[in-house]
Amino acid sequence: MSENGKQQGPENGGNNPWMKSLLIWVGILAALALFVTLFQGGPTQPAGNAIPYSTFLDKVESGDIKDVNIAVGSGAITGNTNEGKFRTNNPGDPKLVETLRAKGVVINARPEDTPSIWQYILVQSLPFLLFLGIAFFVLRQMQKNSGSGAMGFGKSRARLLTQKEGKVTFDDVAGIDEAREELQEIVEFLKDPSKFARLGGKIPKGALLVGSPGTGKTLLARAIAGEAGVPFFTISGSDFVEMFVGVGASRVRDMFEQAKKSAPCIVFIDEIDAVGRSRGAGLGNQNDEREQTLNQLLVEMDGFEANEGIIIVAATNRPDVLDPALLRPGRFDRQVQVPRPDIEGRVKILQVHMKKVPIAPDVDARVIARGTPGFSGADLANLVNEAALLAARRGKRLVAAQEFDDARDKVLMGAERRSMVMTDDEKRMTAYHEAGHALVFAHEPTADPIHKATIIPRGFALGMVQPLPERDSYSYHRDKMHADIAVAFGGRVAEELIFGYDKVSSGASNDIMQATRLARAMVTKWGLSDNLGPLDFSESEDSFTGYSVQRSKPMSDETARLIDAEVKRFVEKGLNRARQILGDHIDQLHTIALALLEYETLTGEEIKKLIAGETLDRGDPTGLHGMPVAGGTSIPKTRRLKGPFGNPAPQGA
């Protein structure tokens, strides 16, 4: 199978389509040259010097003319003199022949030079032939690019995939084992129908792949094409929809006609929501065309005429907008969920992509998977590629763990912004802000472990403390939520303790937003408020004509005030918890902040060492070798750092 999914054969341009295009252009240029020659060059002139007719008569009288050739009709005269050849034109002298005979001149008569009938037809028809040739060439190019021909609007644009080179199999699909197993069952049915038919099982008519963008829906379809060993047609949902009513329905009919000739086969429709949206959502010709196309698709999938041996596999990330008639059994018998991979799935996906790049021994796929919760398969593939690019830029032969760590930060937050110019006071405030987050992280038992803390700005984030969860979490507990609120206020509390009440900056804006949203969800959605009880006060989503509409639930003013009071109570509880932790461990706050100013980035293990009172040794004589834990609130002046820093940023931003 070629990368673009097209067959490489005579039907797609032959073995050398470039040579064919070259020959067409050579023919067009040759026709243009002939056209210019015939119309601009004119007839060829006879040989000899042109002389006036009077001079010609004088030469006849003097006997210099030996012989003449007279063209009948045009009166053109050519001949030879003692000095050479000549040519002139007879103005209609009736006595010319008598004069020539009297002087003994040899007279030859020749017919007039007139073009043949074929030459005349060629000259007259050449402009039209040239125009038709160029038009034919343009139409051929349109046919090649569109796949259906200039006049074949109603022809299907489905492409038949082959499995010659670079095919994808189920071995290349990782992290979505359940979805792979369901589709592998379809492949096994196509290979051995008797295995299922003996128990009365029937092959599913359709399978709908549902999942977020980048989770591997199209990759699964390519794996089916590589494993099935049957014809595999692929088309996009947008290829059916045109501005002309009836074109999409015609393409659906033509696609199923092609599939019937190759049955048993698989037809893959990518982004089916482009044609399968719920009917009745609007008015106008465009919607009429789309609805007619959908109606034809519904009939072809399950109508009076059975399409045995044709399996429809479709993919979408918008199942909520699809028409209910399209989702019923008999059309799409099963919906295959393709979720974002969990930590085990991410490990397998990383291992698949890491096979393509040289990996250093210090790279652990599980550590990378722990630090990438919520990443899809496409995100992980991009992460590996970014790490390889960073290693190549740094002149390394192997991709190390540092490249993966930097690539993850770049993917999440953008490139480093070392060109920012900040004052020493702003750098110190950034360091203490991030140190406050890190210290609360370390002293909250239910908080996630720290992966690293940095004050190097990236994108819109001007610093961060990044956690590294031990595993993926599918539910959250009350104590973990309160701990997260306390962590969010660690930076703001550190600024207030070190620099004073009036020096608190705006760097905690995102922290406050995150803490407020979490507290409101605890009160209104998860029923974790003792004063309100286990009631749902969150906003609901109503489905109306395929669109999601947010609607607030009705509540009294007293309930709304109580909700606001509970949210404020949860937030202030986390704020007081952060104050208690930082106040009890102010010495550790100074130590972590000074280390951040010195090294810019600290790992989780280094932060643990600093909290335990140990020293850091990175082999740098200007580092924190044996640096004692700070004992007061004074801020020692540090050397100018290699890179500038920005304002404080939220943890994990």
Secondary structure per residue as TSV (DSSP state, phi and psi in degrees):
chain	resnum	aa	ss	phi	psi
A	1	M	-	360.0	125.0
A	2	S	-	-73.5	165.5
A	3	E	T	-64.9	-35.6
A	4	N	T	-87.9	1.0
A	5	G	-	79.4	12.6
A	6	K	-	-104.4	150.4
A	7	Q	-	-71.2	139.8
A	8	Q	-	-101.9	89.4
A	9	G	S	-152.1	-171.2
A	10	P	G	-60.5	-30.2
A	11	E	G	-72.8	-12.8
A	12	N	G	-119.1	43.9
A	13	G	T	103.7	1.3
A	14	G	-	75.6	-166.4
A	15	N	S	-80.0	-24.7
A	16	N	-	-140.8	76.1
A	17	P	H	-64.9	-26.3
A	18	W	H	-63.9	-39.6
A	19	M	H	-66.0	-38.6
A	20	K	H	-62.2	-44.1
A	21	S	H	-62.7	-38.8
A	22	L	H	-63.5	-43.5
A	23	L	H	-63.2	-38.2
A	24	I	H	-63.0	-43.0
A	25	W	H	-67.9	-37.1
A	26	V	H	-62.4	-41.9
A	27	G	H	-62.6	-40.3
A	28	I	H	-65.2	-41.9
A	29	L	H	-66.6	-37.9
A	30	A	H	-64.3	-40.8
A	31	A	H	-64.2	-38.6
A	32	L	H	-64.4	-41.0
A	33	A	H	-63.0	-42.9
A	34	L	H	-62.8	-40.5
A	35	F	H	-61.8	-44.4
A	36	V	H	-65.3	-39.3
A	37	T	I	-63.8	-42.9
A	38	L	I	-73.1	-36.5
A	39	F	I	-96.9	-24.6
A	40	Q	I	-104.6	-32.8
A	41	G	I	-74.2	-35.3
A	42	G	-	72.6	-178.9
A	43	P	S	-68.3	153.6
A	44	T	-	-76.2	142.0
A	45	Q	-	-86.6	142.8
A	46	P	-	-67.1	158.1
A	47	A	S	-73.2	156.4
A	48	G	S	117.5	161.4
A	49	N	E	-82.4	134.4
A	50	A	E	-78.0	129.7
A	51	I	-	-129.0	153.8
A	52	P	-	-66.0	157.9
A	53	Y	H	-66.2	-35.1
A	54	S	H	-63.9	-40.5
A	55	T	H	-64.5	-38.0
A	56	F	H	-59.2	-44.5
A	57	L	H	-65.1	-38.1
A	58	D	H	-62.9	-41.1
A	59	K	H	-66.9	-33.6
A	60	V	H	-64.2	-44.2
A	61	E	H	-64.2	-36.5
A	62	S	H	-82.5	-6.1
A	63	G	T	83.7	14.5
A	64	D	-	-77.9	-18.0
A	65	I	E	-86.1	123.4
A	66	K	E	-88.9	-49.7
A	67	D	E	-152.0	158.1
A	68	V	E	-135.1	152.7
A	69	N	E	-120.8	116.6
A	70	I	E	-108.0	122.6
A	71	A	E	-80.7	123.2
A	72	V	T	-72.0	126.5
A	73	G	T	103.3	-56.6
A	74	S	T	-84.2	-24.6
A	75	G	-	79.8	11.3
A	76	A	E	-70.4	133.8
A	77	I	E	-121.3	128.7
A	78	T	E	-130.4	160.0
A	79	G	E	177.2	-167.0
A	80	N	E	-126.0	139.8
A	81	T	E	-118.0	-178.6
A	82	N	S	-66.9	-21.6
A	83	E	S	-96.3	-13.1
A	84	G	-	141.5	-163.3
A	85	K	E	-83.5	156.3
A	86	F	E	-144.9	170.1
A	87	R	E	-153.6	146.4
A	88	T	E	-159.2	-177.0
A	89	N	E	-128.4	139.2
A	90	N	-	-82.6	119.5
A	91	P	-	-76.4	6.3
A	92	G	S	107.0	28.9
A	93	D	-	-73.3	114.9
A	94	P	T	-75.6	-16.2
A	95	K	T	-97.8	8.6
A	96	L	H	-62.6	-44.7
A	97	V	H	-63.6	-42.1
A	98	E	H	-62.9	-40.8
A	99	T	H	-63.0	-43.9
A	100	L	H	-65.0	-40.1
A	101	R	H	-67.3	-36.0
A	102	A	H	-65.3	-31.5
A	103	K	T	-92.2	1.8
A	104	G	T	74.2	26.3
A	105	V	-	-79.9	135.6
A	106	V	E	-74.6	124.8
A	107	I	E	-108.7	125.2
A	108	N	E	-118.4	130.4
A	109	A	E	-106.5	134.3
A	110	R	E	-131.2	151.4
A	111	P	-	-68.5	162.6
A	112	E	-	-71.2	142.1
A	113	D	-	-75.6	96.2
A	114	T	-	-116.6	140.9
A	115	P	-	-67.2	152.4
A	116	S	-	-73.4	166.4
A	117	I	H	-63.2	-33.8
A	118	W	H	-71.7	-37.8
A	119	Q	H	-66.4	-37.6
A	120	Y	H	-64.6	-43.3
A	121	I	H	-64.2	-39.6
A	122	L	H	-64.3	-43.7
A	123	V	H	-65.3	-39.4
A	124	Q	H	-73.1	-34.2
A	125	S	H	-93.8	-10.2
A	126	L	H	-59.1	-43.2
A	127	P	H	-60.3	-38.9
A	128	F	H	-70.2	-40.4
A	129	L	H	-63.1	-39.6
A	130	L	H	-64.6	-42.0
A	131	F	H	-64.0	-43.5
A	132	L	H	-64.7	-36.6
A	133	G	H	-65.7	-43.0
A	134	I	H	-65.8	-41.7
A	135	A	H	-62.6	-40.8
A	136	F	H	-63.2	-40.6
A	137	F	H	-64.0	-43.1
A	138	V	H	-64.0	-41.1
A	139	L	H	-66.4	-36.3
A	140	R	H	-64.1	-39.7
A	141	Q	H	-65.9	-39.9
A	142	M	H	-63.2	-39.4
A	143	Q	H	-66.1	-39.6
A	144	K	H	-66.9	-40.6
A	145	N	H	-77.7	-35.1
A	146	S	H	-84.9	-24.3
A	147	G	S	81.0	0.9
A	148	S	S	-132.5	-7.9
A	149	G	-	93.5	152.0
A	150	A	S	-64.2	-35.3
A	151	M	S	-102.9	-1.7
A	152	G	-	-94.7	60.1
A	153	F	T	-61.3	-34.5
A	154	G	T	-88.3	5.2
A	155	K	S	-83.5	147.9
A	156	S	-	-71.0	145.8
A	157	R	-	-103.3	16.0
A	158	A	-	-66.3	137.9
A	159	R	E	-107.9	139.0
A	160	L	E	-91.3	120.4
A	161	L	E	-87.4	144.4
A	162	T	-	-114.1	167.4
A	163	Q	-	-122.6	58.7
A	164	K	S	-91.6	-57.1
A	165	E	S	-134.3	147.3
A	166	G	S	65.1	29.2
A	167	K	-	-73.7	153.9
A	168	V	-	-104.3	135.2
A	169	T	-	-120.8	178.3
A	170	F	G	-66.7	-18.4
A	171	D	G	-68.1	-22.6
A	172	D	G	-88.2	-3.5
A	173	V	-	-103.3	118.4
A	174	A	-	-131.1	155.3
A	175	G	S	87.0	-8.1
A	176	I	-	-133.2	62.3
A	177	D	H	-63.4	-41.0
A	178	E	H	-63.9	-44.8
A	179	A	H	-64.2	-37.9
A	180	R	H	-65.0	-39.5
A	181	E	H	-65.0	-40.3
A	182	E	H	-65.1	-40.1
A	183	L	H	-76.8	-28.8
A	184	Q	H	-65.7	-28.9
A	185	E	H	-63.9	-38.0
A	186	I	H	-64.3	-41.6
A	187	V	H	-63.6	-42.1
A	188	E	H	-64.5	-34.9
A	189	F	H	-64.5	-41.0
A	190	L	H	-67.1	-34.0
A	191	K	H	-76.0	-39.0
A	192	D	-	-140.9	81.1
A	193	P	T	-64.4	-28.5
A	194	S	H	-65.2	-25.9
A	195	K	H	-60.6	-35.6
A	196	F	H	-97.6	-30.5
A	197	A	H	-69.1	-28.9
A	198	R	T	-65.3	-21.5
A	199	L	T	-102.8	10.8
A	200	G	T	83.1	10.3
A	201	G	-	-77.8	145.0
A	202	K	-	-116.4	146.0
A	203	I	-	-67.5	137.1
A	204	P	-	-63.4	138.7
A	205	K	S	-76.7	-27.4
A	206	G	E	-156.5	149.4
A	207	A	E	-133.0	127.3
A	208	L	E	-105.7	119.1
A	209	L	E	-89.3	119.7
A	210	V	E	-119.9	128.4
A	211	G	-	-179.8	167.4
A	212	S	-	-67.8	160.5
A	213	P	T	-59.7	136.6
A	214	G	T	86.4	6.0
A	215	T	S	-85.0	-9.3
A	216	G	S	110.3	25.2
A	217	K	H	-67.8	-48.2
A	218	T	H	-67.4	-33.9
A	219	L	H	-63.7	-38.8
A	220	L	H	-62.8	-41.0
A	221	A	H	-63.7	-40.3
A	222	R	H	-65.9	-33.7
A	223	A	H	-66.7	-37.0
A	224	I	H	-62.1	-42.6
A	225	A	H	-61.9	-36.2
A	226	G	H	-76.2	-26.4
A	227	E	H	-96.7	-28.3
A	228	A	H	-70.1	-39.9
A	229	G	-	74.0	18.7
A	230	V	S	-124.5	162.8
A	231	P	-	-56.1	138.4
A	232	F	E	-129.8	111.7
A	233	F	E	-99.3	138.6
A	234	T	E	-128.3	140.6
A	235	I	E	-156.1	153.0
A	236	S	E	-96.8	149.5
A	237	G	G	-61.2	-30.4
A	238	S	G	-71.9	-16.8
A	239	D	G	-70.5	-16.2
A	240	F	T	-83.6	-29.7
A	241	V	-	-90.4	126.1
A	242	E	-	-132.9	172.2
A	243	M	S	-77.6	-16.6
A	244	F	S	-92.5	128.4
A	245	V	T	-67.9	131.5
A	246	G	T	99.7	-15.9
A	247	V	H	-68.4	-44.1
A	248	G	H	-62.3	-43.1
A	249	A	H	-62.6	-38.6
A	250	S	H	-64.2	-38.5
A	251	R	H	-67.8	-35.6
A	252	V	H	-63.3	-46.0
A	253	R	H	-60.6	-43.6
A	254	D	H	-66.6	-36.3
A	255	M	H	-63.2	-43.3
A	256	F	H	-71.2	-29.4
A	257	E	H	-65.0	-42.1
A	258	Q	H	-63.7	-41.1
A	259	A	H	-66.3	-36.4
A	260	K	H	-62.5	-36.9
A	261	K	H	-68.1	-22.9
A	262	S	T	-109.8	7.8
A	263	A	-	-62.4	144.7
A	264	P	S	-74.9	141.5
A	265	C	E	-153.9	172.5
A	266	I	E	-122.7	134.1
A	267	V	E	-115.1	121.1
A	268	F	E	-106.3	121.8
A	269	I	E	-111.1	109.1
A	270	D	E	-86.2	143.4
A	271	E	S	52.1	58.2
A	272	I	G	-68.5	-15.4
A	273	D	G	-66.0	-15.7
A	274	A	G	-66.1	-27.0
A	275	V	T	-118.9	-14.5
A	276	G	-	-105.0	19.7
A	277	R	B	-65.6	156.8
A	278	S	-	-57.6	137.6
A	279	R	T	-77.3	156.2
A	280	G	T	82.0	14.7
A	281	A	S	-81.9	-12.7
A	282	G	-	-171.0	-177.2
A	283	L	-	-122.7	166.7
A	284	G	S	113.5	165.4
A	285	N	H	-64.7	-37.0
A	286	Q	H	-62.4	-44.7
A	287	N	H	-70.5	-33.4
A	288	D	H	-62.0	-41.7
A	289	E	H	-64.6	-44.3
A	290	R	H	-65.2	-40.0
A	291	E	H	-68.7	-36.7
A	292	Q	H	-63.9	-39.7
A	293	T	H	-63.6	-43.2
A	294	L	H	-64.0	-41.7
A	295	N	H	-60.1	-42.4
A	296	Q	H	-66.2	-37.7
A	297	L	H	-64.6	-40.8
A	298	L	H	-62.5	-42.5
A	299	V	H	-66.9	-41.5
A	300	E	H	-68.3	-34.5
A	301	M	H	-74.0	-38.0
A	302	D	S	-155.3	84.7
A	303	G	S	-130.4	-155.4
A	304	F	S	-68.0	-33.1
A	305	E	S	-94.0	120.8
A	306	A	-	-77.9	136.6
A	307	N	-	-111.6	75.6
A	308	E	T	-72.6	139.8
A	309	G	T	84.6	2.2
A	310	I	E	-107.4	117.1
A	311	I	E	-107.8	125.8
A	312	I	E	-97.1	122.1
A	313	V	E	-115.1	121.1
A	314	A	E	-124.7	157.1
A	315	A	E	-132.2	142.0
A	316	T	E	-159.3	152.8
A	317	N	S	-111.4	11.7
A	318	R	-	-129.5	64.2
A	319	P	G	-67.5	-20.3
A	320	D	G	-70.3	-19.6
A	321	V	G	-98.4	-1.4
A	322	L	B	-75.8	150.7
A	323	D	-	-68.5	135.9
A	324	P	H	-58.3	-33.1
A	325	A	H	-65.8	-23.9
A	326	L	H	-79.2	-24.9
A	327	L	H	-92.8	-6.7
A	328	R	S	-72.8	154.8
A	329	P	T	-58.5	145.1
A	330	G	T	102.9	-24.8
A	331	R	T	-111.0	-69.6
A	332	F	S	-110.2	97.6
A	333	D	-	-69.4	-26.5
A	334	R	E	-142.8	143.6
A	335	Q	E	-108.2	120.0
A	336	V	E	-99.2	113.8
A	337	Q	E	-78.7	129.2
A	338	V	-	-116.2	85.9
A	339	P	-	-81.7	172.5
A	340	R	-	-67.3	140.3
A	341	P	-	-69.3	148.6
A	342	D	-	-82.1	-170.9
A	343	I	H	-64.6	-38.0
A	344	E	H	-67.6	-38.9
A	345	G	H	-65.1	-38.9
A	346	R	H	-65.9	-36.3
A	347	V	H	-61.6	-45.8
A	348	K	H	-65.5	-40.8
A	349	I	H	-64.9	-43.3
A	350	L	H	-61.3	-40.3
A	351	Q	H	-64.2	-36.0
A	352	V	H	-64.0	-46.1
A	353	H	H	-77.0	-26.7
A	354	M	H	-71.7	-18.7
A	355	K	T	-64.4	-20.7
A	356	K	T	-90.1	-6.9
A	357	V	S	-130.0	151.0
A	358	P	-	-74.2	121.7
A	359	I	B	-107.2	136.9
A	360	A	-	-76.1	158.1
A	361	P	T	-64.2	-22.1
A	362	D	T	-84.1	2.6
A	363	V	-	-86.1	125.4
A	364	D	-	-118.8	114.5
A	365	A	H	-61.1	-32.7
A	366	R	H	-69.2	-38.0
A	367	V	H	-64.4	-41.5
A	368	I	H	-65.3	-40.1
A	369	A	H	-65.2	-36.1
A	370	R	H	-63.6	-33.7
A	371	G	T	-88.6	5.3
A	372	T	-	-126.8	52.3
A	373	P	T	-67.8	139.3
A	374	G	T	85.8	-3.7
A	375	F	-	-74.0	138.5
A	376	S	-	-87.8	176.5
A	377	G	H	-61.6	-39.8
A	378	A	H	-66.3	-36.4
A	379	D	H	-64.3	-40.8
A	380	L	H	-68.5	-39.0
A	381	A	H	-62.1	-40.4
A	382	N	H	-66.2	-36.4
A	383	L	H	-62.3	-45.7
A	384	V	H	-63.4	-40.3
A	385	N	H	-66.0	-41.8
A	386	E	H	-63.8	-39.3
A	387	A	H	-63.6	-40.8
A	388	A	H	-64.8	-39.3
A	389	L	H	-65.8	-40.2
A	390	L	H	-63.7	-42.4
A	391	A	H	-62.8	-40.9
A	392	A	H	-66.0	-37.6
A	393	R	H	-65.9	-32.0
A	394	R	T	-88.8	3.3
A	395	G	T	75.3	26.1
A	396	K	-	-95.0	155.0
A	397	R	S	-94.2	-19.9
A	398	L	S	-125.3	149.8
A	399	V	B	-90.6	114.9
A	400	A	-	-97.8	175.4
A	401	A	H	-63.4	-31.7
A	402	Q	H	-63.2	-38.2
A	403	E	H	-65.9	-39.7
A	404	F	H	-65.7	-38.7
A	405	D	H	-66.0	-44.3
A	406	D	H	-67.6	-36.6
A	407	A	H	-65.5	-38.8
A	408	R	H	-63.9	-43.2
A	409	D	H	-63.0	-38.3
A	410	K	H	-67.4	-40.1
A	411	V	H	-67.5	-41.0
A	412	L	H	-76.8	-39.1
A	413	M	H	-127.7	-6.5
A	414	G	-	99.3	-179.5
A	415	A	S	-75.5	161.3
A	416	E	B	-65.1	142.6
A	417	R	-	-111.8	72.6
A	418	R	T	-82.3	-5.1
A	419	S	T	-84.2	-4.8
A	420	M	-	-70.5	139.5
A	421	V	-	-106.4	113.9
A	422	M	-	-124.8	153.3
A	423	T	-	-78.7	166.0
A	424	D	H	-62.7	-37.2
A	425	D	H	-64.5	-40.5
A	426	E	H	-67.7	-35.3
A	427	K	H	-66.4	-41.5
A	428	R	H	-65.4	-39.5
A	429	M	H	-63.8	-39.1
A	430	T	H	-62.3	-44.4
A	431	A	H	-62.6	-44.0
A	432	Y	H	-69.8	-33.2
A	433	H	H	-61.5	-50.5
A	434	E	H	-70.0	-32.9
A	435	A	H	-64.3	-35.2
A	436	G	H	-63.1	-44.4
A	437	H	H	-58.2	-48.2
A	438	A	H	-62.8	-39.0
A	439	L	H	-69.2	-39.6
A	440	V	H	-67.4	-39.6
A	441	F	H	-53.1	-47.6
A	442	A	H	-69.7	-28.8
A	443	H	H	-101.6	1.4
A	444	E	-	-95.3	115.6
A	445	P	T	-61.7	-32.0
A	446	T	T	-92.9	-2.5
A	447	A	S	-75.2	156.4
A	448	D	-	-69.6	154.2
A	449	P	-	-63.6	153.6
A	450	I	E	-85.8	132.6
A	451	H	E	-88.7	-50.2
A	452	K	E	-165.2	161.6
A	453	A	E	-128.7	137.7
A	454	T	E	-145.8	152.2
A	455	I	-	-117.8	23.5
A	456	I	-	-89.0	120.2
A	457	P	-	-72.7	142.3
A	458	R	B	-136.9	127.1
A	459	G	T	57.5	-125.3
A	460	F	T	-89.8	-9.3
A	461	A	B	-91.8	129.0
A	462	L	S	-104.4	20.3
A	463	G	-	155.7	158.7
A	464	M	E	-163.7	158.0
A	465	V	E	-122.2	115.8
A	466	Q	E	-102.3	121.9
A	467	P	E	-81.5	164.4
A	468	L	-	-133.2	91.4
A	469	P	-	-60.8	146.4
A	470	E	S	-71.3	-31.7
A	471	R	S	-156.0	169.1
A	472	D	-	-73.3	138.9
A	473	S	-	-107.0	128.9
A	474	Y	S	-107.9	-10.3
A	475	S	S	-146.7	153.6
A	476	Y	-	-121.8	143.8
A	477	H	-	-101.6	160.7
A	478	R	H	-59.3	-45.6
A	479	D	H	-65.3	-34.5
A	480	K	H	-66.8	-37.9
A	481	M	H	-67.3	-43.6
A	482	H	H	-63.1	-35.8
A	483	A	H	-65.8	-39.2
A	484	D	H	-65.3	-36.9
A	485	I	H	-65.5	-41.6
A	486	A	H	-63.3	-41.3
A	487	V	H	-61.8	-40.0
A	488	A	H	-60.8	-31.2
A	489	F	T	-94.4	4.6
A	490	G	H	-62.0	-40.2
A	491	G	H	-67.6	-43.4
A	492	R	H	-65.5	-42.3
A	493	V	H	-64.6	-38.3
A	494	A	H	-63.5	-41.2
A	495	E	H	-60.1	-42.0
A	496	E	H	-68.7	-39.9
A	497	L	H	-69.1	-38.2
A	498	I	H	-88.8	-43.1
A	499	F	H	-104.3	-10.1
A	500	G	-	102.1	162.9
A	501	Y	G	-61.3	-40.1
A	502	D	G	-79.0	-9.0
A	503	K	G	-103.6	9.3
A	504	V	-	-65.9	130.9
A	505	S	-	-97.8	179.8
A	506	S	G	-87.6	7.1
A	507	G	G	-67.1	-15.8
A	508	A	G	-92.9	15.4
A	509	S	H	-61.8	-43.6
A	510	N	H	-70.3	-33.6
A	511	D	H	-60.7	-45.6
A	512	I	H	-63.6	-40.3
A	513	M	H	-62.5	-45.5
A	514	Q	H	-63.9	-44.1
A	515	A	H	-64.5	-40.2
A	516	T	H	-66.8	-42.9
A	517	R	H	-63.0	-41.3
A	518	L	H	-65.5	-42.8
A	519	A	H	-65.2	-40.6
A	520	R	H	-66.1	-38.7
A	521	A	H	-64.5	-37.9
A	522	M	H	-61.9	-37.4
A	523	V	H	-81.5	-46.8
A	524	T	H	-93.4	-24.9
A	525	K	T	-111.1	-38.4
A	526	W	S	-104.5	-0.2
A	527	G	-	62.8	39.6
A	528	L	-	-100.2	12.8
A	529	S	-	-100.4	126.7
A	530	D	T	-69.8	-30.6
A	531	N	T	-75.4	-29.8
A	532	L	T	-97.7	-26.0
A	533	G	-	81.7	179.5
A	534	P	S	-78.4	66.8
A	535	L	-	-119.0	150.8
A	536	D	-	-99.1	115.1
A	537	F	-	-116.0	15.0
A	538	S	S	-79.2	167.6
A	539	E	-	-73.1	143.7
A	540	S	E	-105.9	160.3
A	541	E	E	-114.3	121.2
A	542	D	E	-105.0	137.4
A	543	S	E	-92.5	122.5
A	544	F	E	-137.5	114.2
A	545	T	T	50.0	43.8
A	546	G	T	83.4	1.4
A	547	Y	E	-116.5	147.4
A	548	S	E	-92.3	123.0
A	549	V	E	-117.6	127.5
A	550	Q	E	-81.8	128.3
A	551	R	E	-131.6	129.8
A	552	S	-	-78.6	139.8
A	553	K	-	-74.4	142.8
A	554	P	-	-67.6	137.5
A	555	M	-	-154.7	158.0
A	556	S	-	-78.3	163.9
A	557	D	H	-64.4	-34.7
A	558	E	H	-65.0	-40.9
A	559	T	H	-65.4	-41.1
A	560	A	H	-61.7	-41.0
A	561	R	H	-66.2	-37.2
A	562	L	H	-67.0	-37.5
A	563	I	H	-63.1	-45.8
A	564	D	H	-61.1	-38.7
A	565	A	H	-66.6	-39.6
A	566	E	H	-69.0	-39.9
A	567	V	H	-61.9	-43.7
A	568	K	H	-63.7	-37.1
A	569	R	H	-65.5	-41.8
A	570	F	H	-65.0	-40.4
A	571	V	H	-67.4	-44.1
A	572	E	H	-67.2	-30.4
A	573	K	H	-63.0	-44.3
A	574	G	H	-65.8	-37.9
A	575	L	H	-62.7	-43.8
A	576	N	H	-67.0	-35.2
A	577	R	H	-64.7	-40.9
A	578	A	H	-65.2	-39.0
A	579	R	H	-62.8	-39.9
A	580	Q	H	-65.3	-44.8
A	581	I	H	-65.1	-48.2
A	582	L	H	-69.2	-34.3
A	583	G	H	-67.4	-36.6
A	584	D	H	-75.5	-21.6
A	585	H	T	-128.3	46.9
A	586	I	H	-64.6	-32.1
A	587	D	H	-64.3	-42.2
A	588	Q	H	-66.1	-31.6
A	589	L	H	-62.7	-44.3
A	590	H	H	-62.5	-42.1
A	591	T	H	-62.5	-46.7
A	592	I	H	-66.1	-40.6
A	593	A	H	-64.5	-43.0
A	594	L	H	-64.6	-37.1
A	595	A	H	-66.5	-37.2
A	596	L	H	-66.4	-39.5
A	597	L	H	-64.1	-32.4
A	598	E	H	-80.4	-44.8
A	599	Y	H	-108.8	-9.3
A	600	E	S	72.1	-39.1
A	601	T	E	-136.6	135.0
A	602	L	E	-124.9	139.5
A	603	T	E	-82.5	167.9
A	604	G	H	-62.0	-39.1
A	605	E	H	-65.5	-38.5
A	606	E	H	-66.4	-37.7
A	607	I	H	-64.2	-40.1
A	608	K	H	-60.6	-40.8
A	609	K	H	-64.2	-42.6
A	610	L	H	-64.6	-39.6
A	611	I	H	-66.1	-35.1
A	612	A	T	-78.5	-1.7
A	613	G	T	87.8	8.0
A	614	E	-	-82.9	169.3
A	615	T	-	-104.7	159.1
A	616	L	-	-103.6	137.5
A	617	D	-	-134.2	101.7
A	618	R	-	-105.8	14.5
A	619	G	S	75.2	20.9
A	620	D	-	-114.1	114.7
A	621	P	T	-62.3	-18.8
A	622	T	T	-93.4	6.6
A	623	G	S	-83.6	-159.6
A	624	L	-	-95.1	46.7
A	625	H	T	-66.8	116.8
A	626	G	T	62.9	19.9
A	627	M	-	-66.0	122.8
A	628	P	-	-70.8	158.5
A	629	V	-	-68.0	131.7
A	630	A	-	-62.1	140.7
A	631	G	-	-107.0	-6.9
A	632	G	S	-134.5	-167.9
A	633	T	S	-99.7	1.9
A	634	S	-	-70.0	150.9
A	635	I	-	-110.4	104.5
A	636	P	-	-65.5	147.4
A	637	K	-	-79.0	131.3
A	638	T	-	-107.5	166.5
A	639	R	-	-69.2	161.0
A	640	R	-	-69.2	131.3
A	641	L	-	-80.9	163.6
A	642	K	S	-68.6	-31.0
A	643	G	S	-125.8	146.3
A	644	P	-	-77.8	162.2
A	645	F	-	-132.2	162.2
A	646	G	-	-108.4	-164.2
A	647	N	S	-71.1	163.9
A	648	P	-	-59.4	147.0
A	649	A	-	-128.9	159.8
A	650	P	-	-67.1	158.4
A	651	Q	T	-65.8	138.2
A	652	G	T	65.3	16.9
A	653	A	-	-73.2	360.0
